[in-house]
Amino acid sequence: MKHRTRKILGKLAGGAALALLLGTAIAQSASADGVIRKLDADASRVVIKHGEWKGMQMGAMTMAFKVRPASLLDGLKVADKVQFSIEKEGADFVVTAISPATQETPLVLASTHISGDKK
């Protein structure tokens, strides 16, 4: 009986460790909306003014990103509204997907709070 209990506890502990690892991996990527401020396809870099990344606890700001692969920047230009995905690699954030924002998805760069009641 003790052996069976240890075996079950071992599996539970392994599952918990896997869940923690997967949670860490998920927290290392995010998607956001933004506006391209600068674009350097030769250097595979883009500067984007983006909204909040809730999954990574990052507020709205303007940031420079590496882009991998550089071909993701083909057809994009400064002032384009975009939707993009990033992954954290060490100290860097890397854009791994980017496309023009669609009409159906509203671009949100900052949250606005309006106080007061309308009657």
NUNU-535898 format. One record per residue: residue number from 1; chain; x, y, z of N, C-alpha, C in turn. Coordinates in nm, 2 decimals, padded with zeros to 4 digits. Layout:
PT     i   ch      n_u      n_v      n_w     ca_u     ca_v     ca_w      c_u      c_v      c_w
PT   NUM    A        X        Y        Z        X        Y        Z        X        Y        Z
...
This chain:
PT     i   ch      n_u      n_v      n_w     ca_u     ca_v     ca_w      c_u      c_v      c_w
PT     1    A    00.08   -00.12    00.00    00.00    00.00    00.00    00.09    00.13    00.00
PT     2    A    00.19    00.13    00.08    00.28    00.24    00.08    00.34    00.27   -00.05
PT     3    A    00.38    00.16   -00.12    00.45    00.17   -00.25    00.35    00.24   -00.35
PT     4    A    00.22    00.20   -00.35    00.12    00.25   -00.44    00.10    00.40   -00.41
PT     5    A    00.09    00.44   -00.28    00.08    00.58   -00.24    00.19    00.66   -00.29
PT     6    A    00.32    00.61   -00.27    00.44    00.69   -00.32    00.43    00.70   -00.47
PT     7    A    00.39    00.60   -00.54    00.38    00.60   -00.69    00.28    00.71   -00.73
PT     8    A    00.17    00.71   -00.67    00.06    00.81   -00.70    00.11    00.95   -00.67
PT     9    A    00.17    00.97   -00.55    00.23    01.10   -00.51    00.34    01.15   -00.61
PT    10    A    00.42    01.05   -00.65    00.53    01.09   -00.75    00.47    01.13   -00.88
PT    11    A    00.36    01.07   -00.93    00.30    01.11   -01.05    00.23    01.25   -01.04
PT    12    A    00.17    01.27   -00.92    00.11    01.41   -00.90    00.22    01.52   -00.89
PT    13    A    00.33    01.49   -00.83    00.44    01.59   -00.82    00.49    01.61   -00.96
PT    14    A    00.51    01.51   -01.04    00.56    01.53   -01.18    00.46    01.61   -01.26
PT    15    A    00.33    01.58   -01.24    00.23    01.66   -01.31    00.23    01.80   -01.27
PT    16    A    00.25    01.83   -01.14    00.25    01.97   -01.09    00.37    02.04   -01.15
PT    17    A    00.49    01.97   -01.15    00.61    02.03   -01.21    00.59    02.07   -01.35
PT    18    A    00.53    01.98   -01.43    00.50    02.00   -01.57    00.40    02.12   -01.59
PT    19    A    00.30    02.13   -01.51    00.21    02.24   -01.51    00.28    02.37   -01.49
PT    20    A    00.37    02.37   -01.39    00.45    02.49   -01.36    00.54    02.53   -01.48
PT    21    A    00.60    02.43   -01.54    00.68    02.46   -01.66    00.60    02.51   -01.77
PT    22    A    00.49    02.45   -01.80    00.40    02.50   -01.91    00.35    02.64   -01.88
PT    23    A    00.32    02.67   -01.75    00.27    02.80   -01.71    00.38    02.90   -01.74
PT    24    A    00.50    02.87   -01.71    00.62    02.96   -01.74    00.63    02.99   -01.88
PT    25    A    00.62    02.88   -01.96    00.63    02.90   -02.11    00.52    02.98   -02.16
PT    26    A    00.40    02.96   -02.12    00.29    03.05   -02.16    00.31    03.19   -02.12
PT    27    A    00.36    03.22   -02.01    00.38    03.35   -01.96    00.49    03.42   -02.04
PT    28    A    00.57    03.35   -02.12    00.68    03.41   -02.19    00.64    03.45   -02.33
PT    29    A    00.51    03.45   -02.36    00.47    03.50   -02.49    00.34    03.58   -02.47
PT    30    A    00.31    03.67   -02.57    00.20    03.75   -02.56    00.16    03.80   -02.70
PT    31    A    00.04    03.85   -02.71   -00.01    03.92   -02.83   -00.06    04.05   -02.80
PT    32    A   -00.04    04.15   -02.89   -00.09    04.28   -02.86   -00.12    04.35   -02.99
PT    33    A   -00.18    04.47   -02.98   -00.21    04.56   -03.09   -00.11    04.68   -03.08
PT    34    A   -00.08    04.74   -03.19    00.01    04.85   -03.18    00.01    04.93   -03.31
PT    35    A    00.10    05.03   -03.31    00.12    05.11   -03.43    00.27    05.12   -03.45
PT    36    A    00.31    05.09   -03.58    00.46    05.09   -03.61    00.51    05.24   -03.61
PT    37    A    00.61    05.26   -03.53    00.67    05.40   -03.53    00.80    05.41   -03.61
PT    38    A    00.88    05.30   -03.61    01.00    05.29   -03.69    01.01    05.15   -03.74
PT    39    A    01.08    05.14   -03.86    01.09    05.01   -03.92    01.23    05.00   -03.99
PT    40    A    01.31    04.90   -03.96    01.44    04.87   -04.02    01.45    04.73   -04.06
PT    41    A    01.40    04.70   -04.18    01.40    04.56   -04.23    01.54    04.50   -04.24
PT    42    A    01.64    04.58   -04.28    01.78    04.54   -04.29    01.83    04.49   -04.16
PT    43    A    01.80    04.55   -04.05    01.84    04.51   -03.92    01.75    04.42   -03.84
PT    44    A    01.64    04.38   -03.91    01.53    04.30   -03.85    01.48    04.36   -03.72
PT    45    A    01.45    04.49   -03.72    01.40    04.55   -03.60    01.28    04.64   -03.64
PT    46    A    01.19    04.66   -03.54    01.07    04.74   -03.55    01.05    04.81   -03.42
PT    47    A    01.00    04.93   -03.42    00.96    05.00   -03.30    00.81    05.02   -03.31
PT    48    A    00.74    04.97   -03.20    00.60    04.96   -03.20    00.54    05.03   -03.07
PT    49    A    00.45    05.12   -03.09    00.37    05.17   -02.97    00.26    05.08   -02.95
PT    50    A    00.26    05.01   -02.84    00.17    04.90   -02.81    00.08    04.92   -02.69
PT    51    A   -00.03    04.85   -02.69   -00.11    04.84   -02.57   -00.06    04.75   -02.46
PT    52    A   -00.14    04.73   -02.36   -00.10    04.65   -02.24   -00.09    04.50   -02.28
PT    53    A    00.01    04.43   -02.23    00.02    04.29   -02.24   -00.02    04.23   -02.11
PT    54    A   -00.14    04.19   -02.09   -00.19    04.14   -01.96   -00.12    04.01   -01.92
PT    55    A   -00.09    03.93   -02.02   -00.02    03.80   -01.98    00.12    03.82   -01.93
PT    56    A    00.18    03.93   -01.96    00.32    03.95   -01.92    00.33    04.07   -01.83
PT    57    A    00.22    04.12   -01.78    00.22    04.23   -01.69    00.31    04.35   -01.74
PT    58    A    00.28    04.39   -01.87    00.36    04.49   -01.93    00.26    04.60   -01.97
PT    59    A    00.28    04.72   -01.93    00.19    04.83   -01.96    00.21    04.88   -02.10
PT    60    A    00.12    04.97   -02.14    00.13    05.03   -02.27    00.26    05.12   -02.28
PT    61    A    00.33    05.11   -02.39    00.45    05.19   -02.42    00.50    05.18   -02.56
PT    62    A    00.61    05.24   -02.59    00.67    05.23   -02.72    00.80    05.15   -02.70
PT    63    A    00.82    05.05   -02.78    00.94    04.96   -02.76    01.00    04.92   -02.89
PT    64    A    01.13    04.89   -02.89    01.20    04.83   -03.01    01.20    04.68   -02.99
PT    65    A    01.18    04.61   -03.10    01.18    04.46   -03.10    01.26    04.41   -03.21
PT    66    A    01.33    04.29   -03.18    01.39    04.21   -03.29    01.27    04.15   -03.36
PT    67    A    01.29    04.11   -03.49    01.18    04.04   -03.56    01.25    03.92   -03.62
PT    68    A    01.18    03.81   -03.60    01.23    03.68   -03.66    01.12    03.60   -03.72
PT    69    A    01.12    03.57   -03.85    01.22    03.61   -03.95    01.19    03.75   -04.00
PT    70    A    01.29    03.81   -04.05    01.28    03.95   -04.10    01.18    03.97   -04.21
PT    71    A    01.15    03.86   -04.28    01.04    03.87   -04.39    00.91    03.91   -04.33
PT    72    A    00.89    03.90   -04.20    00.76    03.94   -04.14    00.73    04.08   -04.16
PT    73    A    00.83    04.16   -04.19    00.82    04.31   -04.20    00.78    04.34   -04.35
PT    74    A    00.79    04.25   -04.44    00.76    04.28   -04.58    00.62    04.33   -04.59
PT    75    A    00.60    04.44   -04.66    00.47    04.50   -04.69    00.42    04.60   -04.58
PT    76    A    00.49    04.60   -04.46    00.45    04.69   -04.36    00.52    04.82   -04.37
PT    77    A    00.46    04.93   -04.31    00.53    05.06   -04.31    00.50    05.14   -04.18
PT    78    A    00.57    05.24   -04.16    00.55    05.33   -04.05    00.41    05.38   -04.05
PT    79    A    00.34    05.38   -03.93    00.21    05.43   -03.91    00.10    05.32   -03.93
PT    80    A    00.14    05.20   -03.98    00.05    05.09   -03.99    00.00    05.04   -03.85
PT    81    A   -00.13    05.02   -03.84   -00.18    04.96   -03.72   -00.16    04.81   -03.73
PT    82    A   -00.11    04.74   -03.63   -00.08    04.60   -03.64   -00.12    04.52   -03.52
PT    83    A   -00.13    04.39   -03.54   -00.15    04.29   -03.44   -00.02    04.21   -03.44
PT    84    A    00.04    04.18   -03.33    00.16    04.11   -03.33    00.17    04.02   -03.21
PT    85    A    00.26    03.92   -03.22    00.29    03.82   -03.12    00.44    03.83   -03.08
PT    86    A    00.47    03.82   -02.96    00.61    03.83   -02.91    00.64    03.71   -02.83
PT    87    A    00.77    03.68   -02.82    00.82    03.58   -02.73    00.94    03.64   -02.66
PT    88    A    00.95    03.61   -02.53    01.07    03.66   -02.45    01.18    03.56   -02.47
PT    89    A    01.29    03.61   -02.51    01.41    03.53   -02.53    01.52    03.59   -02.45
PT    90    A    01.55    03.54   -02.33    01.65    03.61   -02.25    01.60    03.74   -02.20
PT    91    A    01.68    03.85   -02.23    01.63    03.98   -02.20    01.56    04.05   -02.31
PT    92    A    01.55    03.98   -02.43    01.49    04.04   -02.55    01.35    04.00   -02.57
PT    93    A    01.27    04.08   -02.63    01.14    04.05   -02.68    01.15    04.04   -02.83
PT    94    A    01.10    03.93   -02.89    01.12    03.90   -03.03    00.98    03.89   -03.09
PT    95    A    00.95    03.97   -03.20    00.82    03.96   -03.27    00.83    03.83   -03.36
PT    96    A    00.73    03.74   -03.34    00.73    03.62   -03.41    00.62    03.61   -03.51
PT    97    A    00.53    03.71   -03.50    00.41    03.72   -03.60    00.37    03.86   -03.60
PT    98    A    00.33    03.92   -03.71    00.28    04.05   -03.72    00.20    04.07   -03.85
PT    99    A    00.09    04.13   -03.84    00.00    04.16   -03.95   -00.08    04.28   -03.93
PT   100    A   -00.13    04.34   -04.04   -00.21    04.46   -04.03   -00.33    04.43   -03.94
PT   101    A   -00.37    04.53   -03.86   -00.49    04.51   -03.77   -00.61    04.51   -03.86
PT   102    A   -00.71    04.42   -03.82   -00.83    04.41   -03.90   -00.93    04.51   -03.85
PT   103    A   -01.03    04.54   -03.93   -01.14    04.63   -03.90   -01.22    04.57   -03.78
PT   104    A   -01.23    04.44   -03.77   -01.31    04.38   -03.67   -01.25    04.39   -03.53
PT   105    A   -01.12    04.40   -03.52   -01.05    04.41   -03.39   -01.01    04.55   -03.36
PT   106    A   -01.07    04.61   -03.26   -01.04    04.75   -03.23   -00.90    04.76   -03.18
PT   107    A   -00.83    04.86   -03.21   -00.69    04.89   -03.16   -00.70    04.96   -03.03
PT   108    A   -00.65    04.90   -02.93   -00.65    04.95   -02.79   -00.51    04.98   -02.75
PT   109    A   -00.47    05.11   -02.73   -00.34    05.14   -02.69   -00.33    05.18   -02.54
PT   110    A   -00.44    05.22   -02.49   -00.45    05.26   -02.34   -00.59    05.25   -02.30
PT   111    A   -00.61    05.22   -02.17   -00.74    05.21   -02.12   -00.78    05.35   -02.07
PT   112    A   -00.91    05.37   -02.08   -00.96    05.50   -02.04   -01.07    05.48   -01.94
PT   113    A   -01.07    05.55   -01.83   -01.17    05.54   -01.73   -01.24    05.68   -01.72
PT   114    A   -01.37    05.67   -01.74   -01.45    05.79   -01.73   -01.54    05.78   -01.61
PT   115    A   -01.53    05.88   -01.52   -01.61    05.87   -01.39   -01.73    05.95   -01.41
PT   116    A   -01.83    05.92   -01.33   -01.95    06.00   -01.33   -02.06    05.92   -01.39
PT   117    A   -02.18    05.94   -01.35   -02.30    05.87   -01.40   -02.38    05.96   -01.50
PT   118    A   -02.43    05.89   -01.61   -02.52    05.97   -01.70   -02.66    05.93   -01.65
PT   119    A   -02.74    06.04   -01.64   -02.88    06.02   -01.60   -02.97    06.07   -01.71
